[in-house]
């Protein structure tokens, strides 16, 4: 299968699409990736890429076609410019760079923004190849939930763009079951929408990992680790409020691995609230090293703000947490929390409830090692049964092939006439 992947983000940026592309190549498919210039999450073009862009033209056997775009920079205006320039550049220059090339299917990856759908739809039309669109973030609702856009007019306009894109997809993939009706609201009831969650990368063998030297070992500490994007949606005000409540419990530490738009605010707040001894910022590290950090964790924390749209979301890190075999602390509402509860893989509390989060941390710290080990094992079992990487990619491969074969046949018939 000749597969074109359209994604604003790609290696060396850390996103799950990297793993998917590598796996499709291993399975014998010819994969081309249309993407932008690596600049996430710092908002600056990666120095290694700036110095030698030719070194980033292939990834695990896939060809990588890059188009120029504005880096994210700082602030909302720069971010909107980043979204818009990729959409325009990929639609115009991307088409030109891919001229004369045929594809059996197009797969668009949308962790955010929805504007990645613009070049994907254009390529579907020009290449006459079916389009599968993987929705990991719901627009325009997420924009409203995190306060990036408040204008009803702009939100309605974004909604019309979402509808335009969804109605031109041959298959829409929903990262949670709760996403399905929300997608149908914009795509129409006749749209083909399939539940397709994320998986844990193959890299989370915590048992075999060597503990990260960046974490200072402290005797008898109970370490709560957050790993991933430090953004508005993750509700760090509530996390820090919980840390303040437990400030006098000297054995409890909060270890934050990652980076994002709120990272500097979190650093400043740690100082202002006097949390330097219990909250530690460990910076951004490659996904390949997460197992070594998880080795220190007694619990893995996942959180999202108390907004209706986030209750429909299964945070992508949750699958990685479950696969690590470490108890999960979830400050979430809805489907993400249900996953943890049903599996008995940890403790949950309502989104935004910092008092209950503090209580859950204390409760978990007072459980026996055997009880916590059982929770981790439950998470691992759920990961194997519901979010197993090979099975999920098999499912996606089958869908793409079923889309591409009729399209290829039609194209050949048309050419024969």
DAGI-V247394 format. One record per pair of residues at least 12 apart in sequence whose ideal C-beta (glycine too) atoms are under 10 Angstrom apart, sorted by the first residue. I is the first residue (numbers start at 1). GAP is how many residues later the second one is. If there is no record, write none. Layout:
BEGIN
I | GAP
I | GAP
END
This chain:
BEGIN
1 | 23
1 | 26
1 | 27
1 | 28
1 | 29
1 | 30
1 | 102
1 | 103
1 | 104
1 | 396
1 | 399
1 | 400
1 | 402
1 | 403
1 | 404
1 | 407
2 | 27
2 | 28
2 | 29
2 | 30
2 | 99
2 | 100
2 | 101
2 | 102
2 | 103
2 | 125
2 | 127
2 | 402
2 | 406
3 | 18
3 | 21
3 | 22
3 | 26
3 | 27
3 | 28
3 | 29
3 | 30
3 | 59
3 | 100
3 | 101
3 | 102
3 | 103
3 | 104
3 | 126
3 | 129
3 | 394
3 | 397
3 | 398
3 | 401
4 | 26
4 | 27
4 | 28
4 | 29
4 | 30
4 | 59
4 | 61
4 | 90
4 | 94
4 | 97
4 | 98
4 | 99
4 | 100
4 | 101
4 | 102
4 | 103
4 | 104
4 | 116
4 | 119
4 | 120
4 | 123
4 | 125
4 | 127
5 | 12
5 | 15
5 | 16
5 | 19
5 | 26
5 | 27
5 | 28
5 | 29
5 | 30
5 | 57
5 | 59
5 | 98
5 | 100
5 | 101
5 | 102
5 | 103
5 | 104
5 | 115
5 | 129
6 | 26
6 | 27
6 | 28
6 | 29
6 | 59
6 | 84
6 | 88
6 | 100
6 | 101
6 | 102
6 | 103
6 | 104
6 | 110
6 | 111
6 | 112
6 | 113
6 | 114
6 | 115
6 | 116
6 | 117
6 | 118
6 | 125
6 | 127
7 | 13
7 | 14
7 | 26
7 | 27
7 | 28
7 | 29
7 | 79
7 | 83
7 | 100
7 | 101
7 | 102
7 | 103
7 | 104
7 | 109
7 | 113
7 | 127
8 | 26
8 | 27
8 | 28
8 | 29
8 | 32
8 | 59
8 | 61
8 | 74
8 | 75
8 | 78
8 | 79
8 | 82
8 | 100
8 | 101
8 | 102
8 | 103
8 | 104
8 | 105
8 | 107
8 | 108
8 | 111
9 | 26
9 | 27
9 | 29
9 | 30
9 | 31
9 | 32
9 | 77
9 | 100
9 | 102
9 | 103
9 | 107
10 | 23
10 | 24
10 | 25
10 | 26
10 | 28
10 | 30
10 | 46
10 | 49
10 | 52
10 | 54
10 | 56
10 | 99
11 | 22
11 | 24
11 | 27
11 | 45
11 | 48
11 | 49
11 | 51
11 | 53
12 | 26
12 | 28
12 | 34
12 | 36
12 | 37
12 | 43
12 | 44
12 | 47
12 | 274
13 | 22
13 | 23
13 | 24
13 | 25
13 | 26
13 | 27
13 | 28
13 | 33
14 | 26
14 | 27
14 | 187
14 | 214
14 | 215
14 | 244
14 | 270
14 | 271
14 | 272
14 | 273
14 | 274
14 | 276
15 | 20
15 | 25
15 | 94
15 | 96
15 | 121
15 | 272
15 | 301
16 | 93
16 | 95
16 | 118
16 | 120
16 | 182
16 | 183
16 | 184
16 | 185
16 | 271
16 | 300
16 | 303
16 | 304
16 | 373
17 | 16
17 | 18
17 | 90
17 | 91
17 | 92
17 | 93
17 | 94
17 | 117
17 | 119
18 | 15
18 | 41
18 | 42
18 | 44
18 | 183
18 | 269
19 | 41
19 | 179
19 | 180
19 | 181
19 | 182
19 | 183
19 | 184
19 | 268
19 | 370
19 | 374
20 | 87
20 | 89
20 | 114
20 | 178
20 | 179
20 | 181
20 | 369
20 | 372
20 | 373
20 | 376
20 | 377
21 | 12
21 | 38
21 | 39
21 | 40
21 | 41
21 | 43
21 | 86
21 | 88
22 | 37
22 | 38
22 | 39
22 | 40
22 | 179
22 | 180
23 | 37
23 | 179
23 | 366
23 | 367
23 | 370
23 | 373
23 | 374
24 | 36
24 | 37
24 | 38
24 | 83
24 | 369
24 | 372
24 | 373
24 | 376
25 | 33
25 | 34
25 | 35
25 | 36
25 | 37
25 | 38
26 | 34
26 | 35
26 | 367
27 | 366
27 | 367
27 | 370
28 | 33
29 | 32
29 | 33
29 | 75
29 | 76
29 | 368
29 | 371
29 | 372
30 | 31
30 | 32
30 | 33
30 | 73
30 | 74
31 | 28
31 | 29
31 | 30
31 | 31
31 | 32
31 | 33
31 | 72
31 | 76
32 | 30
32 | 31
32 | 32
32 | 33
32 | 65
32 | 66
32 | 69
32 | 71
32 | 74
33 | 25
33 | 26
33 | 29
33 | 30
33 | 31
33 | 32
33 | 33
33 | 74
33 | 76
34 | 29
34 | 30
34 | 31
34 | 32
34 | 33
34 | 52
34 | 56
34 | 59
34 | 60
34 | 61
34 | 63
34 | 64
34 | 72
34 | 74
34 | 82
34 | 85
34 | 86
34 | 89
35 | 21
35 | 24
35 | 29
35 | 30
35 | 31
35 | 32
35 | 34
35 | 51
35 | 55
35 | 59
35 | 74
35 | 81
36 | 30
36 | 31
36 | 32
36 | 33
36 | 34
36 | 35
36 | 46
36 | 49
36 | 50
36 | 51
36 | 53
36 | 54
36 | 58
36 | 80
37 | 12
37 | 13
37 | 16
37 | 19
37 | 29
37 | 30
37 | 31
37 | 32
37 | 33
37 | 34
37 | 48
37 | 49
37 | 52
38 | 12
38 | 15
38 | 18
38 | 28
38 | 33
39 | 30
39 | 31
39 | 32
39 | 33
39 | 34
39 | 43
40 | 31
40 | 32
40 | 42
40 | 71
40 | 189
40 | 219
40 | 220
41 | 31
41 | 188
41 | 189
41 | 190
41 | 217
41 | 218
41 | 219
41 | 220
41 | 222
41 | 243
42 | 29
42 | 30
42 | 31
42 | 32
42 | 217
42 | 218
42 | 221
42 | 242
43 | 27
43 | 28
43 | 29
43 | 30
43 | 31
43 | 32
43 | 35
43 | 36
43 | 39
43 | 218
44 | 27
44 | 28
44 | 29
44 | 30
45 | 24
45 | 26
45 | 27
46 | 25
49 | 17
53 | 13
63 | 38
65 | 25
65 | 28
65 | 29
65 | 32
65 | 33
65 | 36
66 | 23
66 | 24
66 | 27
66 | 28
66 | 31
67 | 18
67 | 19
67 | 21
67 | 22
67 | 23
67 | 24
67 | 25
67 | 26
67 | 27
67 | 28
67 | 29
67 | 30
67 | 52
68 | 17
68 | 18
68 | 21
68 | 22
68 | 25
69 | 12
69 | 13
69 | 14
69 | 15
69 | 16
69 | 17
69 | 18
69 | 19
69 | 20
69 | 21
69 | 24
70 | 12
70 | 13
70 | 14
70 | 15
70 | 16
70 | 19
71 | 14
72 | 189
74 | 187
74 | 190
75 | 186
76 | 71
76 | 72
76 | 73
76 | 185
79 | 34
79 | 69
79 | 182
80 | 33
80 | 35
80 | 68
80 | 69
82 | 31
82 | 33
83 | 29
83 | 30
83 | 31
83 | 32
83 | 33
83 | 35
84 | 29
84 | 31
84 | 34
85 | 30
86 | 27
86 | 29
86 | 30
86 | 32
86 | 33
87 | 26
87 | 27
87 | 28
87 | 29
87 | 30
87 | 31
87 | 32
87 | 33
87 | 35
87 | 74
88 | 27
88 | 30
88 | 31
89 | 30
90 | 25
90 | 26
90 | 28
90 | 29
90 | 30
90 | 32
90 | 33
91 | 24
91 | 27
91 | 28
91 | 29
91 | 30
91 | 31
91 | 32
91 | 35
92 | 27
92 | 30
93 | 26
94 | 25
94 | 26
94 | 28
94 | 29
95 | 24
95 | 27
95 | 28
95 | 30
95 | 31
95 | 32
98 | 25
98 | 28
98 | 29
99 | 27
101 | 22
101 | 26
102 | 25
102 | 26
102 | 27
102 | 306
102 | 309
103 | 20
103 | 21
103 | 24
103 | 25
103 | 26
103 | 27
103 | 301
103 | 304
103 | 305
104 | 23
104 | 25
104 | 26
104 | 296
104 | 297
104 | 299
104 | 300
104 | 301
104 | 303
104 | 304
104 | 307
105 | 19
105 | 22
105 | 24
105 | 25
105 | 26
105 | 27
105 | 65
105 | 66
105 | 294
105 | 295
105 | 296
105 | 297
105 | 298
105 | 299
105 | 300
105 | 302
105 | 303
106 | 13
106 | 14
106 | 15
106 | 16
106 | 17
106 | 18
106 | 21
106 | 23
106 | 24
106 | 25
106 | 26
106 | 27
106 | 63
106 | 64
106 | 294
106 | 297
106 | 298
107 | 13
107 | 23
107 | 24
107 | 25
107 | 26
107 | 27
107 | 64
107 | 66
107 | 289
107 | 292
107 | 293
107 | 296
108 | 12
108 | 13
108 | 15
108 | 16
108 | 23
108 | 24
108 | 25
108 | 26
108 | 27
108 | 57
108 | 61
108 | 64
108 | 65
109 | 23
109 | 24
109 | 25
109 | 26
109 | 27
109 | 64
110 | 23
110 | 24
110 | 25
110 | 26
110 | 27
110 | 28
110 | 29
110 | 55
110 | 62
110 | 63
110 | 65
111 | 23
111 | 24
111 | 25
111 | 26
111 | 64
111 | 87
111 | 118
111 | 205
112 | 23
112 | 24
112 | 25
112 | 26
112 | 27
112 | 30
112 | 31
112 | 121
113 | 24
113 | 26
113 | 29
113 | 30
113 | 45
114 | 19
114 | 21
114 | 23
114 | 24
114 | 25
114 | 26
114 | 28
114 | 29
114 | 44
114 | 45
114 | 47
114 | 48
114 | 50
114 | 51
114 | 52
114 | 72
115 | 24
115 | 43
115 | 46
115 | 50
116 | 17
116 | 18
116 | 49
117 | 14
117 | 16
117 | 18
117 | 22
117 | 44
117 | 45
117 | 47
117 | 48
117 | 49
117 | 51
117 | 52
118 | 43
118 | 46
118 | 47
120 | 12
120 | 13
120 | 45
120 | 48
120 | 49
121 | 12
121 | 43
121 | 44
121 | 45
121 | 46
121 | 47
121 | 48
122 | 46
124 | 44
124 | 45
124 | 46
124 | 283
125 | 43
127 | 280
127 | 284
128 | 279
128 | 280
128 | 282
128 | 283
128 | 286
129 | 41
129 | 274
129 | 275
129 | 278
129 | 279
129 | 282
130 | 39
130 | 40
130 | 41
130 | 269
130 | 270
130 | 272
130 | 273
130 | 274
130 | 275
130 | 276
130 | 277
130 | 278
131 | 34
131 | 37
131 | 38
131 | 39
131 | 40
131 | 41
131 | 272
132 | 37
132 | 38
132 | 39
132 | 40
132 | 41
132 | 60
132 | 62
132 | 64
132 | 264
132 | 267
132 | 268
132 | 271
132 | 272
133 | 32
133 | 33
133 | 35
133 | 36
133 | 37
133 | 38
133 | 39
133 | 40
133 | 41
133 | 50
133 | 54
133 | 60
134 | 37
134 | 38
134 | 39
134 | 40
134 | 41
134 | 60
134 | 62
134 | 64
134 | 262
135 | 27
135 | 30
135 | 31
135 | 34
135 | 37
135 | 38
135 | 39
135 | 40
135 | 41
135 | 44
135 | 45
135 | 47
135 | 48
135 | 51
135 | 52
135 | 58
135 | 61
136 | 37
136 | 38
136 | 39
136 | 40
136 | 43
136 | 60
136 | 61
136 | 62
136 | 177
136 | 178
136 | 179
136 | 180
137 | 38
137 | 42
137 | 96
137 | 172
137 | 176
137 | 179
138 | 24
138 | 36
138 | 37
138 | 38
138 | 40
138 | 41
138 | 44
138 | 45
138 | 47
138 | 48
138 | 171
138 | 172
138 | 174
138 | 175
139 | 16
139 | 19
139 | 20
139 | 22
139 | 23
139 | 26
139 | 47
139 | 170
140 | 14
140 | 15
140 | 16
140 | 17
140 | 18
140 | 19
140 | 20
140 | 21
140 | 22
140 | 46
140 | 169
141 | 14
141 | 17
141 | 18
141 | 21
141 | 41
141 | 166
141 | 167
141 | 168
141 | 169
141 | 171
142 | 90
142 | 91
142 | 165
142 | 167
142 | 168
142 | 171
143 | 12
143 | 15
143 | 166
144 | 14
144 | 163
144 | 164
144 | 165
145 | 87
145 | 88
145 | 159
145 | 160
145 | 161
145 | 162
145 | 163
145 | 164
145 | 165
146 | 85
146 | 86
146 | 87
146 | 115
146 | 159
146 | 161
146 | 163
146 | 164
147 | 85
147 | 158
147 | 160
148 | 84
159 | 26
159 | 27
160 | 26
161 | 25
162 | 21
162 | 23
162 | 24
162 | 25
163 | 22
163 | 23
163 | 24
163 | 25
164 | 22
165 | 21
165 | 22
166 | 17
166 | 18
166 | 19
166 | 20
166 | 21
166 | 22
166 | 25
166 | 27
167 | 19
167 | 20
167 | 21
167 | 23
167 | 24
168 | 19
169 | 14
169 | 18
169 | 22
169 | 23
169 | 24
170 | 21
170 | 22
170 | 229
170 | 230
170 | 233
170 | 234
170 | 236
170 | 237
171 | 20
171 | 21
171 | 22
171 | 23
171 | 25
171 | 225
171 | 228
171 | 229
171 | 231
171 | 232
172 | 12
172 | 14
172 | 15
172 | 19
172 | 20
172 | 21
172 | 22
172 | 24
173 | 19
173 | 20
173 | 21
173 | 22
173 | 23
173 | 24
173 | 222
173 | 223
173 | 226
174 | 19
174 | 20
174 | 21
174 | 22
174 | 23
174 | 138
175 | 20
175 | 21
175 | 22
175 | 23
175 | 137
175 | 138
175 | 139
175 | 140
175 | 141
175 | 160
176 | 19
176 | 20
176 | 21
176 | 22
176 | 135
176 | 136
176 | 137
176 | 138
176 | 139
176 | 158
176 | 159
176 | 160
176 | 162
176 | 163
177 | 18
177 | 20
177 | 135
177 | 137
177 | 158
177 | 161
178 | 17
178 | 131
178 | 133
178 | 134
178 | 135
178 | 136
178 | 156
178 | 157
178 | 158
178 | 160
179 | 14
179 | 16
179 | 17
179 | 18
179 | 130
179 | 133
179 | 134
179 | 135
179 | 156
180 | 13
180 | 14
180 | 15
180 | 132
181 | 12
181 | 131
182 | 127
182 | 130
192 | 207
192 | 211
194 | 201
194 | 202
194 | 205
195 | 200
196 | 196
196 | 199
196 | 200
196 | 203
197 | 117
197 | 119
197 | 121
197 | 122
197 | 138
197 | 142
197 | 189
197 | 190
197 | 195
198 | 116
198 | 117
198 | 118
198 | 119
198 | 120
198 | 121
198 | 122
198 | 189
198 | 191
198 | 194
199 | 117
199 | 120
199 | 121
199 | 123
199 | 124
199 | 184
199 | 187
199 | 188
199 | 189
199 | 190
199 | 191
199 | 192
199 | 193
199 | 194
200 | 90
200 | 116
200 | 117
200 | 118
200 | 119
200 | 120
200 | 121
200 | 122
200 | 123
200 | 124
200 | 180
200 | 183
200 | 184
200 | 187
200 | 188
200 | 189
201 | 86
201 | 87
201 | 89
201 | 90
201 | 118
201 | 119
201 | 122
201 | 188
202 | 121
202 | 187
202 | 188
203 | 83
203 | 84
203 | 85
203 | 86
203 | 87
203 | 88
203 | 117
203 | 120
204 | 83
204 | 86
204 | 87
204 | 90
204 | 115
204 | 116
204 | 117
204 | 118
204 | 119
204 | 120
204 | 121
204 | 122
204 | 176
204 | 179
205 | 86
205 | 89
205 | 118
205 | 119
205 | 120
206 | 84
206 | 85
206 | 86
206 | 87
206 | 88
206 | 89
206 | 90
206 | 91
206 | 117
206 | 118
206 | 119
206 | 120
206 | 170
206 | 174
207 | 84
207 | 88
207 | 117
207 | 118
208 | 83
208 | 87
209 | 80
209 | 81
209 | 82
209 | 83
209 | 84
209 | 85
209 | 86
209 | 87
209 | 115
210 | 79
210 | 81
210 | 82
210 | 85
211 | 80
211 | 81
211 | 82
211 | 83
211 | 84
211 | 85
212 | 43
212 | 45
212 | 70
212 | 73
212 | 77
212 | 78
212 | 79
212 | 80
212 | 81
212 | 82
212 | 83
212 | 84
213 | 79
214 | 41
214 | 43
214 | 66
214 | 68
214 | 69
214 | 71
214 | 75
214 | 78
214 | 79
214 | 82
215 | 38
215 | 40
215 | 42
215 | 65
215 | 67
215 | 77
215 | 78
215 | 80
215 | 81
215 | 82
216 | 37
216 | 39
216 | 64
216 | 80
217 | 79
218 | 32
218 | 33
218 | 35
218 | 78
219 | 32
220 | 30
220 | 31
221 | 29
221 | 30
221 | 31
221 | 32
221 | 34
221 | 57
221 | 75
221 | 77
221 | 144
222 | 24
222 | 27
222 | 29
222 | 30
222 | 31
222 | 75
222 | 76
222 | 77
222 | 139
222 | 140
222 | 142
222 | 143
222 | 144
222 | 150
223 | 28
223 | 29
223 | 30
223 | 31
223 | 32
223 | 57
223 | 70
223 | 73
223 | 74
223 | 75
223 | 76
223 | 77
223 | 142
224 | 15
224 | 18
224 | 19
224 | 22
224 | 28
224 | 29
224 | 30
224 | 31
224 | 32
224 | 54
224 | 55
224 | 73
224 | 74
224 | 75
224 | 76
224 | 77
224 | 103
224 | 105
224 | 133
224 | 136
224 | 137
224 | 140
224 | 141
225 | 28
225 | 29
225 | 30
225 | 31
225 | 32
225 | 55
225 | 57
225 | 65
225 | 68
225 | 69
225 | 70
225 | 71
225 | 72
225 | 73
225 | 74
225 | 75
225 | 76
225 | 96
225 | 99
225 | 101
225 | 104
226 | 13
226 | 28
226 | 29
226 | 30
226 | 31
226 | 32
226 | 40
226 | 53
226 | 56
226 | 71
226 | 73
226 | 74
226 | 75
226 | 76
226 | 77
226 | 91
226 | 103
227 | 28
227 | 29
227 | 30
227 | 31
227 | 55
227 | 58
227 | 60
227 | 63
227 | 66
227 | 67
227 | 70
227 | 73
227 | 74
227 | 75
227 | 90
227 | 93
227 | 94
227 | 97
228 | 28
228 | 29
228 | 30
228 | 31
228 | 32
228 | 56
228 | 59
228 | 62
228 | 73
228 | 74
228 | 75
228 | 87
228 | 88
228 | 89
228 | 92
228 | 93
229 | 29
229 | 30
229 | 31
229 | 32
229 | 33
229 | 34
229 | 55
229 | 86
229 | 87
229 | 88
230 | 26
230 | 27
230 | 28
230 | 29
230 | 30
230 | 31
230 | 32
230 | 33
230 | 34
230 | 35
230 | 36
230 | 37
230 | 51
230 | 54
231 | 27
231 | 28
231 | 29
231 | 30
231 | 31
231 | 32
231 | 74
232 | 28
232 | 29
232 | 30
232 | 33
232 | 73
233 | 27
233 | 29
233 | 70
233 | 71
233 | 72
233 | 74
233 | 76
233 | 77
233 | 80
233 | 82
234 | 24
234 | 26
234 | 28
234 | 32
234 | 67
234 | 68
234 | 69
234 | 70
234 | 71
234 | 76
234 | 81
234 | 83
234 | 97
235 | 27
235 | 68
235 | 69
235 | 70
235 | 71
235 | 72
235 | 75
235 | 96
235 | 97
235 | 116
235 | 117
235 | 119
235 | 122
236 | 20
236 | 24
236 | 26
236 | 27
236 | 29
236 | 30
236 | 33
236 | 67
236 | 69
237 | 25
237 | 28
237 | 29
237 | 32
237 | 68
237 | 115
237 | 117
238 | 65
238 | 67
238 | 68
238 | 93
238 | 111
238 | 113
238 | 114
238 | 115
238 | 116
238 | 117
238 | 118
238 | 119
239 | 15
239 | 17
239 | 27
239 | 30
239 | 40
239 | 62
239 | 64
239 | 92
239 | 115
239 | 118
239 | 119
240 | 14
240 | 25
240 | 26
240 | 29
240 | 30
240 | 32
240 | 33
240 | 35
240 | 39
240 | 114
241 | 28
241 | 32
241 | 111
241 | 112
241 | 113
241 | 114
241 | 116
241 | 117
242 | 12
242 | 59
242 | 61
242 | 87
242 | 89
242 | 107
242 | 111
242 | 112
242 | 113
242 | 114
242 | 115
242 | 116
242 | 117
242 | 118
242 | 119
243 | 26
243 | 27
243 | 30
243 | 32
243 | 35
243 | 36
243 | 111
243 | 114
243 | 115
243 | 118
244 | 25
244 | 29
244 | 30
244 | 31
244 | 34
244 | 35
244 | 110
244 | 114
245 | 109
245 | 110
245 | 112
245 | 113
245 | 114
245 | 116
245 | 117
246 | 29
246 | 32
246 | 111
246 | 112
246 | 113
246 | 115
246 | 116
246 | 119
247 | 26
247 | 27
247 | 28
247 | 30
247 | 31
247 | 32
247 | 111
248 | 30
249 | 29
249 | 109
249 | 112
249 | 113
249 | 116
250 | 27
250 | 28
251 | 27
251 | 114
252 | 26
252 | 46
252 | 106
252 | 109
252 | 110
252 | 113
253 | 24
253 | 25
253 | 26
253 | 27
253 | 43
253 | 45
254 | 16
254 | 21
254 | 24
254 | 25
254 | 26
254 | 27
254 | 47
254 | 107
255 | 23
255 | 24
255 | 25
255 | 26
255 | 27
255 | 38
255 | 41
255 | 42
255 | 43
255 | 46
256 | 14
256 | 23
256 | 24
256 | 25
256 | 26
256 | 27
256 | 45
257 | 23
257 | 24
257 | 25
257 | 26
257 | 27
257 | 28
257 | 32
257 | 33
257 | 36
257 | 37
257 | 39
257 | 40
258 | 23
258 | 24
258 | 25
258 | 26
258 | 27
258 | 32
258 | 35
258 | 59
259 | 22
259 | 24
259 | 25
259 | 26
260 | 24
263 | 18
263 | 20
263 | 21
264 | 17
266 | 13
266 | 15
267 | 12
267 | 14
282 | 14
287 | 33
290 | 27
290 | 30
290 | 31
290 | 34
291 | 29
291 | 32
291 | 33
293 | 31
294 | 26
294 | 27
294 | 29
294 | 30
294 | 31
294 | 32
295 | 29
295 | 31
296 | 30
297 | 24
297 | 27
297 | 29
297 | 30
297 | 79
298 | 28
298 | 29
298 | 31
298 | 63
298 | 66
298 | 67
298 | 69
298 | 71
298 | 74
298 | 78
299 | 22
299 | 27
299 | 28
299 | 29
299 | 30
299 | 47
299 | 48
299 | 61
299 | 62
299 | 65
299 | 66
299 | 73
299 | 76
299 | 77
300 | 17
300 | 18
300 | 20
300 | 21
300 | 22
300 | 24
300 | 25
300 | 26
300 | 27
300 | 28
300 | 29
300 | 30
300 | 45
300 | 46
300 | 76
300 | 79
301 | 16
301 | 20
301 | 27
301 | 28
301 | 29
301 | 30
301 | 45
301 | 56
301 | 59
301 | 60
302 | 12
302 | 13
302 | 14
302 | 15
302 | 16
302 | 18
302 | 19
302 | 26
302 | 27
302 | 28
302 | 29
302 | 30
302 | 34
302 | 35
302 | 37
302 | 38
302 | 44
302 | 46
303 | 12
303 | 14
303 | 26
303 | 27
303 | 28
303 | 29
303 | 33
303 | 46
303 | 48
303 | 49
303 | 51
303 | 54
304 | 26
304 | 27
304 | 28
304 | 29
304 | 30
304 | 32
304 | 33
304 | 47
304 | 48
305 | 26
305 | 27
305 | 28
305 | 46
305 | 47
306 | 25
306 | 26
306 | 27
306 | 44
306 | 45
306 | 46
306 | 47
307 | 26
307 | 44
307 | 45
308 | 25
308 | 26
309 | 25
310 | 22
310 | 23
310 | 24
310 | 25
310 | 26
310 | 41
311 | 21
311 | 22
311 | 23
311 | 24
311 | 25
311 | 26
311 | 27
311 | 39
311 | 40
312 | 21
312 | 22
312 | 23
312 | 24
313 | 19
313 | 20
313 | 21
313 | 22
313 | 23
314 | 18
314 | 20
314 | 21
314 | 22
314 | 23
314 | 24
314 | 25
314 | 73
315 | 15
315 | 17
315 | 21
315 | 24
317 | 19
318 | 12
318 | 14
318 | 17
318 | 18
318 | 19
318 | 21
318 | 22
318 | 27
318 | 61
318 | 65
318 | 69
319 | 20
319 | 60
319 | 63
319 | 64
319 | 67
319 | 68
319 | 69
319 | 70
319 | 73
320 | 63
320 | 67
321 | 19
321 | 24
321 | 25
321 | 55
321 | 58
321 | 62
322 | 17
322 | 18
322 | 21
322 | 23
322 | 24
322 | 54
322 | 56
322 | 57
322 | 58
322 | 59
322 | 60
322 | 61
322 | 62
322 | 64
322 | 65
323 | 56
323 | 57
323 | 59
323 | 60
323 | 61
323 | 64
323 | 65
323 | 66
324 | 52
324 | 55
324 | 56
324 | 59
325 | 20
325 | 48
325 | 50
325 | 51
325 | 52
325 | 53
325 | 54
325 | 55
325 | 56
325 | 58
326 | 19
326 | 20
326 | 46
326 | 47
326 | 49
326 | 50
326 | 53
326 | 54
327 | 13
327 | 17
327 | 18
327 | 19
327 | 20
327 | 37
327 | 40
327 | 44
327 | 45
327 | 46
327 | 47
327 | 48
327 | 49
327 | 50
327 | 51
327 | 52
328 | 12
328 | 15
328 | 17
328 | 18
328 | 19
328 | 20
328 | 36
328 | 47
328 | 48
328 | 50
328 | 51
329 | 17
329 | 18
329 | 19
329 | 20
329 | 28
329 | 31
329 | 32
329 | 34
329 | 35
330 | 15
330 | 16
330 | 17
330 | 18
330 | 19
330 | 20
330 | 21
330 | 27
330 | 30
331 | 16
331 | 17
331 | 18
331 | 19
331 | 20
331 | 21
331 | 22
331 | 23
331 | 25
331 | 26
331 | 29
332 | 16
332 | 17
332 | 18
332 | 19
332 | 20
333 | 15
333 | 16
333 | 17
333 | 18
333 | 19
333 | 20
334 | 17
336 | 12
336 | 15
337 | 12
337 | 13
337 | 14
339 | 40
339 | 43
339 | 47
339 | 48
340 | 35
340 | 38
340 | 39
340 | 42
342 | 36
342 | 40
342 | 44
343 | 32
343 | 35
343 | 36
343 | 37
343 | 38
343 | 39
343 | 40
343 | 42
343 | 43
344 | 30
344 | 31
344 | 33
344 | 34
344 | 35
344 | 37
344 | 38
345 | 29
345 | 30
345 | 31
345 | 32
345 | 33
345 | 34
345 | 35
345 | 36
345 | 37
345 | 38
346 | 14
346 | 18
346 | 26
346 | 29
346 | 30
346 | 32
346 | 33
347 | 12
347 | 13
347 | 14
347 | 16
347 | 17
347 | 20
347 | 28
348 | 12
349 | 12
END
